[in-house]
Amino acid sequence: QYSFKEVFGTLVVQKQLFDVVAKPLVEDLIRGKNGLLFTYGVTGSGKTHTMTGSPGDGGLLPRCLDMIFNSIGPFQAKRFVFKLDDKNGVEVQCEVDALLERQKRDAMPIPKTPSGKRQIDPEFADMINVQDHCKVEEVDEDNVYSVFVSYIEIYNNYIYDLLEEAPFDPIKPKWNNCNTPVRNGDFIPPQSKMLREDQNHNMYVTGCTEVEVKSTEEAFEVFWRGQKKRRIANTQLNRESSRSHSVFIIKLAQAPLDADGDNVLQEKEQITLSQLSLVDLAGSERTNRTKAEGNRLREAGNINQSLMTLRTCIEVLRENQMYGTNKMVPYRDSKLTHLFKNYFDGEGKVRMIVCVNPKAEDYEESLQVMRFAEMTQEVEVARPVDRPLCGLTPGRRFRNQAFREELSRRLEMRGGPINGETEEQSVSETFLQNFPPLPSCELLDVNDDQTLPKLIEVLEKRHKLRQMLSEEFAKNVLAFKTMLQELDSSVVSKENYIQGKLSEKEKTIAGQKMELERLEKKTKTLEYKIEILEKTATIYEEDKRNLQQELESKSQKLQRQASDKRRLEARLQGMVAETTMKWEKECERRVAAKQLEMQNKLWVKDEKLKQLKAIVTEPRNEKPERPSRERDREKPVQRSVSPSPVPNPPPVRLRHRRSRSAGERWVDHKPPSNLPTETVMQPCVPHAITVAAASEKALAKCDKYMLTHQELASDGEIETKLIKGDVFKTRGGGQAVQFTEIETLKQESPTGRKRSSPSNPDPPEDASDSEWTDVETRCSVAVEMRAGSALGPGYQHHAQPK
């Protein structure tokens, strides 16, 4: 579906189409504005019929001509008053030059311009017989108008004048076998015309024939004369297919009358030249349907190329208008678009009639035509044209006509026209009529003595009357001379007075001129100063804008730096606080761990010293007995308990030891430096995660921690310590370990001295050497204690030696 401003059906009449489409363009033409109307469509869709019409039903072109002449008919200027020049302009000739041009035209055997007295050609008489009498309202009646028409065609991208008189047939020229024109005097090849640009940047065809017409019949006769020369051909789609684009140009020149309302104002600035171009485009066609060959194929290619250029120009104009771009419109790619460049640039109104053939074969081509036509509606190029101001009183023409009618009426009342001879004759006749009539002068009898005395008497009366008239005339002449003298003296006195006044005025004018020159010089000086000040102000404003921009950029930079600084300070404060808290906790943990470790070491050493002291002070014949746990529990006070090396141990949070069956998970931390002991009894840690280095990820999964630590004992054996602790979460989201106990595992060599077996109850006395055991052997016990327990460091557990 496509939408247009107006859609006409197949049964629409030419008048309805003209009223909607062409009538506004004719009204703009008479008001001094340009217009362009062209028909567009597939070949055979009815473009030429829409523009020209048919017998009995004229098309748009004859109706436009009829409306123009119906509107300006009584206000047309005489022929050759307006004269077109060769530069797309118009001039006004005086009445004498126009009269000479008309006489020269009447003397020509075949006048170039048509005559209104010639009989209408019956071939097109029915096409211009329009009975509507359509006319433009409110035509400026104080202007005079002249209409000029020209007719051109654009064939194979060349422009030809269809009104040019040439002694050859341009439709079927005579060519020889070498494709060159025959060299004879009867044949002249058609000369293409050039496009030029006038001083108002409007395009026009140089050397084009422009004919002044005074009626619809004359104008259509000129059109029909050129229509016969237009190139048409028979194709598969159209019997009379237009092979060229035809352009019928109507130019309307108008100028105001002078103040008296008699003649045209002789000022070129007051002349308005408007133009209406009626274009009948050749139809777009596909060669596979028209079966075109040779010249027809070349013509079709040029037609389609020019229409494609028109479409491209419209698309670029639409894109520039909708998106604000400034792309160059390719007007020069085709003569058609180059000729109407000023219309598309805004020097007039453009209307397009899209002709569509309802045949099914033309469906796809008609869609392309309607798609392009719908797009052209979005391009607006119309601009108002300001007409020059005349500055004269309106209604001059009718006042002059009324004055002439009143003068002729009064002359008729007086008996005829008033000129010098007739006035003198009527005055003399009046005087003669006032004289006494002469009696009969015939003397029939010799003795007649009455005729002569009567004649003498009448003559004497006439003589006296003549003398009286002469005296009266002399008196009147004297009085008139006196009046003339008085008038001369008064005129002289007035002239003297006027001369004095004029001299005074001239002096005043000279003084005012000097004052004006001084003021002009002062004005120029002030303008120069103003210009300098404006430039200085512009420079300062530019500097001010630059400084403001620089200040704004620096202030924004400072704000960003301040915000970054505040953010960094906040971040650093947070980091400092977090780090301080972390290190405080770490220090506390390390101090507690170190204190616990040192206390344990002191307890172990103290216990060893006590055991060593007990061994040294024991009698040699007594066998050491292994105290049982029950005896130790019953008599804990039998052994001296050394005080704690740390006077005030830090309080340690008591943790409930959970049984191994509760499902506790251990972190078994075995450093890579540990050596395998190949011991039969290995520590078994259930649910353990064995790691080489303690990590927070492993600690987060477990609640118990065990560190395997190896060191070399005094006897050269490897001593293994299992340091145990509880894992708990810290406030900062990390993991901390609180050590609770230490297990010591040690190996001994069997080559050392051992005391005798306890199964021998009565050892011999000389077996003192066998009963003796070294200190390291007797001290190889595992000590297990808990920090802060009530048992104290003296509580011991004897373990089997490994």
C-alpha positions in Angstrom: 0.0 0.0 0.0 1.2 3.5 -0.9 -0.3 6.8 0.3 -0.4 10.0 -1.8 -1.9 13.5 -1.3 -4.7 12.7 -3.9 -5.7 9.6 -5.8 -7.8 9.7 -8.9 -9.8 6.8 -10.4 -9.9 5.5 -13.9 -13.1 7.5 -14.7 -11.8 10.9 -13.5 -12.4 13.8 -15.9 -9.7 16.2 -16.9 -11.3 19.2 -15.2 -11.2 17.6 -11.8 -7.6 16.6 -12.2 -6.8 20.2 -13.4 -8.6 21.8 -10.4 -6.6 19.8 -7.9 -3.2 19.6 -9.5 -2.5 22.4 -12.0 -4.8 25.3 -10.9 -2.7 26.2 -7.9 0.4 26.3 -10.1 -1.3 28.8 -12.5 -2.3 31.0 -9.6 1.3 31.0 -8.4 2.5 31.8 -11.9 0.3 35.0 -12.1 1.5 36.0 -8.6 5.1 35.8 -9.8 6.1 32.4 -8.6 7.6 29.5 -10.5 6.1 26.1 -10.9 7.0 22.6 -12.3 4.5 19.9 -13.2 5.6 16.6 -14.7 4.0 13.3 -15.4 5.8 10.1 -14.4 5.1 6.4 -15.0 5.6 3.3 -17.0 5.4 3.5 -20.8 1.8 3.4 -22.0 0.3 4.5 -18.7 -1.3 7.7 -20.1 1.2 10.5 -19.4 0.9 12.2 -22.8 -2.9 11.9 -22.7 -3.0 13.5 -19.2 -0.8 16.4 -20.3 -2.3 17.0 -23.8 -5.8 15.5 -23.7 -7.9 14.3 -26.6 -10.4 16.0 -29.0 -13.3 17.2 -27.0 -11.5 16.9 -23.7 -8.4 19.0 -23.4 -5.7 18.0 -21.0 -3.7 20.0 -18.4 -1.7 22.0 -20.9 -4.6 23.6 -22.8 -6.5 24.2 -19.6 -3.5 26.0 -18.0 -3.2 28.2 -21.1 -7.0 29.0 -21.1 -6.9 29.9 -17.4 -3.9 32.2 -17.9 -5.5 34.1 -20.8 -8.9 34.3 -19.1 -7.2 35.9 -16.1 -4.9 38.4 -17.9 -6.9 38.9 -21.1 -7.9 42.6 -20.6 -4.6 43.5 -19.0 -2.2 42.2 -21.7 0.4 44.6 -23.1 0.7 45.2 -26.8 2.9 42.9 -28.8 6.7 43.5 -28.5 6.3 45.8 -25.4 8.1 43.1 -23.5 11.2 41.7 -25.1 13.1 38.6 -23.9 16.9 38.8 -24.1 19.3 35.9 -24.6 20.2 35.6 -20.9 16.9 34.5 -19.5 15.8 38.0 -18.7 13.2 40.5 -20.0 13.2 44.1 -20.9 10.5 46.8 -21.5 10.5 48.6 -24.9 9.0 52.0 -25.4 5.9 52.3 -27.6 7.9 53.5 -30.6 10.2 50.5 -30.6 7.3 48.2 -30.1 5.5 49.8 -33.0 8.5 49.3 -35.3 8.7 45.7 -34.3 5.0 45.2 -35.1 5.4 46.8 -38.5 8.4 44.7 -39.2 6.4 41.6 -38.2 3.5 42.5 -40.5 5.9 43.0 -43.4 7.3 39.5 -43.1 5.8 37.0 -45.6 5.5 34.2 -43.0 5.5 35.8 -39.5 7.5 33.9 -36.9 4.9 34.7 -34.2 1.3 33.6 -34.9 -1.5 36.0 -35.5 -4.7 36.2 -33.7 -6.7 36.7 -36.9 -5.7 33.4 -38.4 -8.2 30.6 -38.5 -7.8 27.8 -35.9 -6.4 24.5 -37.2 -9.4 22.1 -37.0 -6.9 19.3 -36.0 -6.7 20.7 -32.5 -9.7 23.0 -32.3 -11.7 20.6 -30.2 -8.9 20.2 -27.7 -8.8 23.9 -26.7 -12.5 24.5 -26.7 -12.8 24.7 -23.0 -16.1 26.1 -21.8 -15.2 26.4 -18.1 -13.8 30.0 -18.3 -11.7 29.3 -15.2 -9.7 32.4 -14.1 -7.6 33.6 -11.2 -9.2 35.8 -8.6 -7.6 39.1 -7.5 -5.3 39.7 -10.5 -3.3 42.9 -10.1 -5.2 45.2 -12.5 -2.4 47.9 -12.5 0.0 45.5 -14.2 0.4 44.6 -17.8 1.2 41.1 -18.8 2.8 39.2 -21.7 3.0 35.4 -22.3 6.0 33.7 -23.9 6.1 30.0 -24.7 8.9 27.7 -25.8 9.0 23.9 -26.5 12.0 21.7 -26.2 12.7 18.0 -25.9 15.5 16.0 -24.3 16.4 13.2 -26.6 19.4 10.8 -25.8 20.5 13.4 -23.2 20.6 16.1 -25.8 18.4 19.2 -25.8 16.6 20.2 -29.1 14.4 23.1 -29.9 11.1 21.9 -31.3 10.1 25.4 -32.5 13.3 26.0 -34.5 12.6 26.5 -38.2 14.9 24.2 -40.2 14.6 22.8 -43.8 14.7 19.2 -42.8 12.7 16.5 -41.2 14.2 15.9 -37.8 12.3 12.7 -37.2 13.7 10.8 -40.3 17.0 12.4 -41.3 18.8 11.1 -44.3 22.0 9.3 -43.4 24.4 7.5 -45.7 26.0 4.1 -45.2 28.9 5.6 -43.2 26.5 6.9 -40.5 27.2 10.5 -41.5 24.8 13.1 -42.8 24.5 13.6 -46.5 26.4 16.7 -47.7 23.8 18.7 -49.5 22.1 22.0 -49.1 18.7 20.6 -48.2 19.8 18.8 -45.1 21.2 20.3 -41.9 21.6 18.0 -38.9 19.8 19.1 -35.7 21.8 21.2 -33.4 21.6 20.5 -29.7 21.2 23.4 -27.3 23.4 24.2 -24.3 22.3 24.8 -20.7 23.4 28.0 -19.0 23.0 29.6 -15.6 21.7 33.2 -15.5 22.5 35.9 -12.9 19.8 34.6 -10.6 21.3 31.0 -10.7 18.4 29.7 -12.8 19.1 27.3 -15.6 17.9 28.0 -19.1 18.4 26.8 -22.7 20.5 29.1 -24.8 19.3 30.0 -28.2 15.8 28.6 -27.6 12.9 30.0 -29.6 10.5 31.9 -27.4 7.3 33.0 -29.0 5.0 35.8 -27.6 1.4 34.7 -27.7 -1.8 36.6 -27.0 -4.5 33.9 -26.8 -5.0 30.3 -26.0 -5.4 29.5 -29.7 -2.0 31.0 -30.6 -0.2 29.3 -27.7 -1.7 25.9 -28.5 -0.9 26.3 -32.2 2.8 26.8 -31.2 2.6 23.7 -29.0 1.0 21.7 -31.8 3.6 22.8 -34.3 6.4 21.5 -32.0 4.4 18.4 -31.1 4.6 17.2 -34.7 8.4 17.3 -34.5 8.6 15.4 -31.3 10.3 12.0 -31.5 7.9 9.1 -31.2 8.2 5.4 -32.2 6.2 2.2 -32.3 7.1 -0.3 -29.7 5.5 -3.5 -28.4 3.9 -1.7 -25.5 2.8 1.6 -27.2 2.0 2.5 -30.7 3.1 6.1 -30.3 5.7 5.8 -27.5 7.5 9.0 -26.6 11.2 8.5 -27.1 12.1 11.9 -25.4 11.2 14.1 -22.5 9.2 17.1 -23.7 9.2 20.4 -21.8 6.6 23.1 -22.6 7.7 26.3 -20.8 5.3 29.2 -20.2 6.9 32.5 -19.2 4.7 35.3 -17.8 6.3 38.8 -17.8 4.5 41.5 -15.8 5.3 45.1 -15.0 3.3 47.9 -13.4 1.8 50.9 -15.2 3.2 54.4 -14.7 1.6 57.0 -12.5 -0.8 58.1 -15.3 -1.9 54.6 -16.0 -1.1 54.9 -19.8 2.3 53.2 -20.4 4.4 50.5 -18.8 6.9 51.7 -16.2 10.3 51.8 -17.8 12.2 50.3 -14.9 13.8 46.9 -15.2 13.8 46.3 -11.5 10.0 46.3 -11.5 9.6 43.5 -14.1 8.6 40.1 -12.7 9.3 37.0 -14.8 7.7 33.8 -13.6 7.8 30.4 -15.3 5.6 27.3 -15.4 7.2 24.2 -16.9 4.9 21.4 -18.1 7.0 18.2 -18.5 5.8 15.0 -20.3 8.4 12.4 -19.3 9.2 9.5 -21.5 8.1 6.2 -19.9 10.4 3.8 -18.2 10.5 0.5 -19.9 12.2 -2.9 -19.9 13.8 -4.1 -23.1 12.8 -7.7 -22.6 9.1 -6.5 -22.9 9.5 -3.9 -25.6 11.8 -6.1 -27.7 13.8 -2.9 -28.5 16.8 -3.1 -30.8 19.3 -0.7 -32.3 18.2 3.0 -31.9 15.2 2.0 -29.8 17.4 0.2 -27.4 19.8 3.2 -27.1 16.8 5.5 -26.6 15.4 3.3 -23.8 18.8 3.2 -22.1 19.0 7.0 -22.1 15.4 7.3 -20.9 16.0 4.9 -18.0 19.3 6.6 -17.1 17.8 10.1 -16.9 14.9 8.8 -14.8 17.3 7.0 -12.5 19.3 10.3 -12.1 16.0 12.0 -11.2 15.3 9.4 -8.6 18.9 9.7 -7.2 18.6 13.5 -6.9 15.3 13.2 -5.0 16.7 10.5 -2.7 19.8 12.7 -1.9 17.5 15.8 -1.3 15.4 13.7 1.0 18.4 12.4 2.9 19.8 15.9 3.3 16.5 17.2 4.6 15.7 14.4 7.0 19.2 13.7 8.5 20.7 17.2 8.2 23.5 16.0 5.9 25.1 18.1 3.1 25.6 15.6 0.3 26.1 17.0 -3.2 23.0 16.4 -5.4 24.1 14.9 -8.8 22.1 17.3 -11.0 24.7 17.4 -13.7 24.5 13.6 -14.4 21.5 14.3 -16.6 20.2 17.2 -18.7 16.7 16.6 -17.3 17.7 17.2 -13.7 20.2 19.9 -14.6 17.5 21.9 -16.3 15.2 21.9 -13.3 18.0 22.3 -10.7 16.6 25.6 -9.5 13.2 24.1 -8.8 14.6 21.4 -6.6 16.8 24.0 -4.8 13.7 25.9 -3.7 12.8 28.4 -6.5 9.3 27.2 -7.0 6.7 24.5 -6.4 7.0 21.0 -7.8 4.0 18.8 -8.6 4.2 15.2 -9.9 1.4 13.2 -11.4 2.0 9.4 -11.3 0.3 7.5 -14.1 -0.4 3.8 -13.5 -1.5 1.2 -16.0 -3.7 -1.4 -14.3 -2.3 -4.2 -16.6 -1.0 -7.2 -14.8 2.2 -7.1 -16.9 3.1 -3.7 -15.5 2.6 -4.7 -11.8 6.3 -4.8 -10.7 7.3 -1.7 -12.6 4.2 0.2 -11.3 5.3 -0.8 -7.7 8.7 0.7 -8.3 7.1 3.9 -9.7 4.8 4.3 -6.8 7.5 3.6 -4.2 9.6 6.4 -5.7 6.6 8.7 -6.0 5.7 8.2 -2.4 9.2 9.0 -1.3 9.2 12.3 -3.2 6.4 13.6 -1.0 8.8 13.9 1.9 10.9 16.5 0.0 9.7 20.1 0.5 11.4 22.7 -1.6 8.8 25.5 -2.0 9.9 29.0 -1.0 8.0 32.2 -1.2 9.2 34.7 -3.8 9.1 38.4 -2.8 7.8 40.6 -5.5 9.4 44.1 -5.9 7.4 47.0 -4.4 6.0 49.3 -7.0 5.3 52.3 -4.7 2.5 53.7 -7.0 -1.1 54.3 -6.2 -3.3 51.3 -7.0 -6.3 51.7 -9.3 -4.4 53.8 -11.9 -5.7 51.8 -14.9 -9.4 52.3 -14.1 -9.0 56.0 -13.2 -7.3 56.6 -16.6 -10.1 54.8 -18.4 -12.7 56.7 -16.5 -10.9 60.0 -17.3 -10.8 59.1 -21.1 -14.5 58.1 -21.1 -15.5 61.4 -19.4 -13.4 63.4 -21.8 -14.9 61.7 -24.8 -18.4 62.2 -23.4 -17.9 65.9 -22.9 -16.4 66.3 -26.4 -19.5 64.6 -27.9 -21.7 67.0 -26.0 -19.8 69.9 -27.5 -20.1 68.6 -31.0 -16.9 66.8 -31.7 -13.3 66.6 -30.7 -11.4 69.8 -29.8 -8.2 70.6 -31.7 -6.7 73.8 -33.1 -8.3 74.0 -36.6 -11.8 73.0 -35.7 -11.9 75.4 -32.8 -11.0 78.3 -34.9 -13.4 77.3 -37.6 -16.3 77.0 -35.1 -15.5 80.5 -33.6 -15.4 82.1 -37.1 -18.6 80.4 -38.0 -20.2 81.7 -34.8 -19.1 85.2 -35.7 -20.5 84.9 -39.2 -23.7 83.6 -37.9 -24.0 86.7 -35.7 -23.7 89.1 -38.7 -26.9 90.3 -40.3 -27.9 88.1 -43.3 -27.2 89.4 -46.8 -30.3 90.2 -48.9 -30.7 89.0 -52.4 -28.3 90.6 -54.8 -30.0 89.7 -58.1 -30.9 92.8 -60.3 -33.7 91.7 -62.6 -34.9 95.2 -63.4 -33.0 98.3 -64.5 -35.2 100.5 -62.6 -34.8 98.5 -59.4 -33.7 101.0 -56.7 -34.3 99.0 -53.5 -31.9 96.0 -53.8 -28.7 98.0 -53.8 -29.7 100.4 -51.0 -30.6 97.4 -48.8 -27.4 95.7 -49.7 -25.4 98.9 -48.9 -27.2 99.2 -45.6 -26.5 95.6 -44.6 -22.9 96.0 -45.6 -22.6 99.2 -43.6 -24.0 97.4 -40.6 -21.6 94.6 -41.1 -18.7 97.1 -41.5 -19.7 98.8 -38.3 -20.0 95.5 -36.5 -16.6 94.5 -37.9 -15.1 97.7 -36.7 -16.7 97.2 -33.3 -15.3 93.7 -33.2 -11.9 95.0 -34.3 -11.9 97.6 -31.6 -13.1 95.0 -29.1 -10.4 92.6 -30.3 -7.8 95.4 -30.1 -8.9 96.2 -26.5 -8.8 92.5 -25.7 -5.4 92.2 -27.2 -4.2 95.2 -25.3 -5.7 93.9 -22.1 -4.2 90.5 -22.8 -0.8 92.1 -23.4 -1.1 94.0 -20.2 -2.0 90.8 -18.4 0.9 89.1 -20.1 3.3 91.8 -19.0 1.9 91.7 -15.5 2.2 88.0 -15.6 5.8 88.3 -16.9 6.7 90.7 -14.2 5.1 88.5 -11.6 6.9 85.5 -13.1 10.2 87.4 -13.1 9.6 88.5 -9.5 8.7 85.0 -8.6 11.7 83.7 -10.4 13.9 86.1 -8.6 12.3 85.2 -5.3 12.6 81.5 -6.2 16.3 82.1 -7.3 16.9 83.7 -3.9 15.2 80.9 -2.2 17.1 78.4 -4.3 20.4 80.0 -3.5 19.5 79.9 0.1 18.4 76.3 -0.2 21.6 75.5 -2.1 23.7 77.0 0.6 21.7 75.1 3.2 22.1 71.9 1.1 25.8 72.6 0.7 26.1 73.0 4.4 24.1 69.9 5.0 26.2 68.0 2.5 29.3 69.1 4.3 27.7 68.1 7.6 26.7 64.8 6.0 30.2 64.2 4.8 31.6 65.0 8.2 29.0 62.7 9.8 29.8 60.0 7.3 33.5 60.3 8.0 32.7 60.2 11.7 30.4 57.3 11.1 33.1 55.4 9.2 35.6 56.2 12.0 33.1 55.0 14.6 32.3 51.9 12.6 36.0 51.2 12.3 36.3 51.6 16.0 33.2 49.5 16.6 34.7 46.8 14.4 38.0 46.9 16.2 36.1 46.8 19.6 34.0 43.9 18.3 37.0 42.0 17.2 38.7 42.7 20.5 35.6 41.7 22.4 35.4 38.6 20.3 39.0 37.8 21.2 38.4 38.5 24.9 35.3 36.4 24.8 37.2 33.6 23.2 39.9 33.9 25.8 37.3 34.0 28.5 35.6 30.9 27.1 38.9 29.1 26.9 39.9 30.2 30.4 36.5 29.2 31.7 36.8 25.8 30.1 40.3 25.4 31.5 39.1 26.5 34.9 36.2 24.1 34.7 38.4 21.2 33.6 40.9 22.0 36.4 38.2 22.3 39.0 36.8 19.0 37.8 40.2 17.5 38.0 40.7 18.9 41.5 37.3 17.5 42.6 38.3 14.1 41.2 41.6 14.3 43.0 39.9 15.3 46.2 37.4 12.5 45.9 40.2 10.1 45.1 42.1 11.3 48.1 39.2 11.0 50.4 38.5 7.5 49.0 42.1 6.6 49.4 42.3 8.0 53.0 39.2 6.0 53.9 40.6 2.9 52.4 44.0 3.4 54.1 42.3 4.0 57.4 40.3 0.8 57.0 43.4 -1.0 56.0 45.3 0.4 59.0 42.6 -0.4 61.4 42.2 -3.9 60.0 46.0 -4.5 59.9 46.3 -3.1 63.5 43.6 -5.4 64.8 45.1 -8.3 62.9 48.6 -7.8 64.2 47.3 -7.1 67.7 45.5 -10.5 67.6 48.5 -12.1 66.0 50.8 -10.7 68.7 48.5 -11.8 71.4 48.3 -15.2 69.9 52.1 -15.5 69.4 52.8 -14.2 73.0 50.3 -16.7 74.4 51.8 -19.5 72.3 55.3 -18.6 73.3 54.4 -18.4 76.9 52.7 -21.7 76.7 55.7 -23.2 74.9 58.2 -21.8 77.4 56.1 -22.9 80.3 55.9 -26.4 78.9 59.6 -26.5 78.3 60.2 -25.3 81.9 57.9 -27.9 83.2 59.6 -30.6 81.2 63.0 -29.6 82.3 61.9 -29.2 85.9 60.4 -32.7 85.8 63.6 -34.1 84.3 65.7 -32.5 86.9 63.4 -33.9 89.6 63.6 -37.3 88.2 67.4 -37.1 87.8 67.7 -35.9 91.4 65.5 -38.8 92.6 67.7 -41.2 90.7 70.9 -39.8 92.0 69.7 -39.7 95.6 68.2 -43.2 95.5 70.1 -46.1 97.2 71.7 -48.3 94.6 70.2 -51.6 96.0 66.7 -50.4 95.6 65.0 -51.2 92.3 63.0 -48.5 90.7 59.4 -49.2 90.5 57.1 -47.9 88.0 54.5 -46.0 89.8 51.0 -46.6 88.8 48.5 -44.0 87.9 46.4 -44.9 90.9 49.4 -44.4 93.3 50.1 -41.1 91.8 46.5 -40.1 92.1 46.4 -41.2 95.7 49.7 -39.6 96.8 50.4 -36.7 94.6 52.1 -34.8 97.4 54.9 -37.4 97.9 56.8 -35.8 95.0 58.0 -32.3 95.4 56.2 -30.0 93.2 58.3 -27.2 91.9 56.5 -23.9 91.4 55.6 -22.8 88.0 58.4 -20.9 86.3 55.8 -18.3 85.2 54.4 -16.6 88.2 51.2 -15.4 86.5 50.3 -17.5 83.5 47.9 -15.9 81.1 44.4 -17.3 81.3 43.7 -19.8 78.6 40.2 -20.6 77.4 39.4 -24.1 78.4 38.1 -26.2 75.6 36.2 -29.4 76.1 38.0 -32.3 74.6 35.7 -34.2 72.4 36.1 -37.9 71.9 37.4 -39.2 68.7 34.2 -40.9 67.9 32.5 -37.5 67.6 33.7 -37.1 64.1 36.4 -34.4 64.6 38.5 -33.5 61.6 42.2 -32.9 62.0 44.8 -31.0 60.0 47.9 -33.2 59.9 50.7 -30.7 59.3 53.8 -32.6 58.2 56.5 -30.3 57.0 58.5 -31.6 54.0 61.7 -31.7 56.1 60.4 -34.6 58.3 62.3 -37.9 58.1 60.5 -41.2 58.1 61.1 -43.0 61.4 59.9 -46.5 60.2 58.3 -47.0 63.5 56.0 -50.0 64.0 53.5 -48.0 66.0 52.6 -44.9 64.0 50.1 -42.3 65.3 46.7 -42.8 63.8 44.7 -39.6 63.1 41.1 -40.2 62.0 39.5 -37.9 59.4 42.8 -36.0 58.8 43.8 -33.7 56.0 47.5 -34.1 55.5 49.2 -30.9 54.4 52.9 -29.9 53.9 52.2 -26.3 54.8 49.3 -24.9 56.9 46.7 -23.1 54.8 43.6 -21.2 55.7 41.5 -23.3 53.3 42.5 -26.5 55.1 42.0 -24.9 58.6 38.5 -23.7 57.6 37.4 -27.3 57.0 38.8 -28.7 60.4 38.5 -28.0 64.1 41.7 -29.8 65.3 45.3 -29.2 64.4 48.4 -31.3 64.8 52.0 -30.4 63.9 54.7 -33.0 63.6 58.1 -31.6 64.8 61.4 -33.5 64.7 64.6 -32.7 66.5 67.8 -34.5 67.5 68.0 -35.6 71.2 71.1 -35.6 73.3 71.9 -39.3 72.7 71.8 -38.7 68.9 68.3 -40.3 68.4 65.4 -38.5 66.6 62.8 -37.1 68.9 59.3 -36.5 67.4 56.9 -34.1 69.0 53.2 -34.0 68.1 52.0 -30.5 69.0 48.1 -30.4 69.1 45.7 -27.5 69.2 42.2 -26.3 68.6 41.1 -24.4 65.5 38.6 -21.5 65.9 37.5 -18.6 63.7 38.7 -15.1 64.3 36.8 -11.8 64.2 38.4 -10.8 60.9 37.1 -13.9 59.2 40.4 -15.9 59.4 41.4 -19.0 61.4 43.5 -19.2 64.6 45.1 -22.2 66.4 45.3 -22.5 70.2 47.8 -25.1 71.2 46.6 -27.4 74.0 49.1 -30.3 74.4 52.3 -31.9 73.2 53.1 -35.6 72.7 56.7 -36.7 72.5 57.7 -39.8 70.6 61.3 -41.1 70.9 63.4 -44.0 69.7 66.2 -45.7 71.7 69.1 -48.0 70.7 69.1 -51.5 72.3 72.9 -51.4 72.8 72.6 -49.2 75.9 72.7 -50.5 79.5 69.4 -51.7 81.0 68.5 -52.6 84.5 67.5 -56.2 85.2 64.1 -57.6 84.5 61.6 -57.0 87.2 60.7 -60.8 87.1 63.7 -61.6 89.1 62.6 -60.8 92.6 65.9 -61.6 94.3 68.7 -60.3 92.3 72.2 -60.9 93.5 74.0 -58.1 95.2 76.8 -58.1 92.8 74.4 -57.4 90.1 74.6 -53.7 90.7 75.9 -53.0 87.3 73.0 -54.8 85.7 70.5 -53.0 87.8 71.8 -49.6 86.9 70.2 -47.7 84.1 71.4 -44.5 82.5 69.7 -41.3 83.0 68.4 -40.9 79.5 66.8 -44.4 79.7 65.1 -43.7 82.9 63.9 -40.2 81.7 62.5 -41.5 78.4 58.9 -41.0 79.4 56.1 -39.1 77.6 54.8 -36.2 79.5 51.2 -35.1 78.7 49.8 -32.1 80.4 47.3 -29.4 79.8 48.0 -25.7 80.4 46.3 -24.4 83.5 45.4 -27.9 84.8 45.2 -28.4 88.6 47.6 -31.3 88.5 50.6 -29.1 88.0 53.8 -29.8 86.2 54.6 -32.7 88.6 51.9 -34.9 87.3 53.5 -37.5 85.0 52.5 -40.4 82.8 55.0 -43.1 82.2 55.0 -44.5 78.7 56.6 -47.5 77.3 59.9 -46.8 75.6 59.9 -46.9 71.9 
